[in-house]
Amino acid sequence: MNILRLSATPDLSQQQHEITILKKICPEAERISDTCFVRVNDCIHGQDFLALDFVREVVDDVPPYPLSCRKLMAIPPWVALGRDDDPAGERIGDGCAPLIIAGPCAVETWDRTAAIAQDLSELGIKYMRGGAYKPRTSPYGFQGLKKDGLEILNRIKREFGLKIVTEVMSTGKIDEVSEVADILQVGTRNMFHYAFLEELGKSNTPVLLKRGMAAAMKEWLLGAEYILSRGNRRVILCERGIKTFETATRNTLDLGVVSLVKQRSLLPVVVDPSHATGRRSLIEPMSLAAMACGADGLEIEVHNDPDNAWVDGHQSITPKALGRLLDKLNIARRQAAAAVPA
């Protein structure tokens, strides 16, 4: 892919004039979202465009996900969180404190969910996960409390001051879930649902895009590109493991791709060790390893009675275990900071 960097101009008529000229040379020329970059056909030598006075630069060898490309985009490598998109507010990405998202796989009763919320608040957790709508492999599995679950999450926000991360499963539910969610989660099954991703791109709510269970890194980043290209630049990637021939763990946690994505993309990356391993005993070591690989945060399933959880208790840790993990993460951060020369 060849990318042309045009001279920045707020004049819409001038922008249209430039595209009209470019399309005479290359009919496939297309502006990349609202940026000053234009994609042109590889069949035409990129340097030929430099004769045009509004073309500042030709960028060769650009990956097919330009809007998140670290090589191309001169934008901050972080995502602002919260509803107002305040750059001075809380954020995730390079140079930011790790984002820890914790909570039950599924919203259960008010009493059980509130008890977990209380424990998380006491640990200093700011973002609570919990599924109101649950995609399940079997149509007979628990599908979540749906609207009742959203009402419980909304009450959690009011009474405990926690921000909510919950999954949205379809285009028709975006507005409903967005009324409660501070971060909209897209599950592994929906990563390839491109029409759905485009609709999420019209929202201003941050989106946590889980990697498809059989998706290559390129496909994952292109899924994010669908959201970015429609205007929503608040995308967070989540590595949650991929399907391999290994059966000892639920999935295979691909920590190599975490480091590689951080090298190539500007998007923050969160790791979900719960779904990646499916084993309570592996949550702590894989969380520590993920942060060592450059992850910007973690999404961990936490339940105060995991053996009796409605969903996925075997891959949930207790609040007490989360507290121990947070202590170890803080120690690791201090040691890493001390090792950096002044």
Beta strands, then each sheet from edge to edge (+ up, - down):
strand 1: 2-6
strand 2: 30-31
strand 3: 37-40
strand 4: 55-59
strand 5: 78-80
strand 6: 91-93
strand 7: 99-103
strand 8: 127-129
strand 9: 163-167
strand 10: 183-186
strand 11: 207-210
strand 12: 235-239
strand 13: 269-271
strand 14: 297-301
sheet 1: 2+ 3- 1+ 4-
sheet 2: 5+ 6-
sheet 3: 7+ 8+ 9+ 10+ 11+ 12+ 13+ 14+ 7+
end
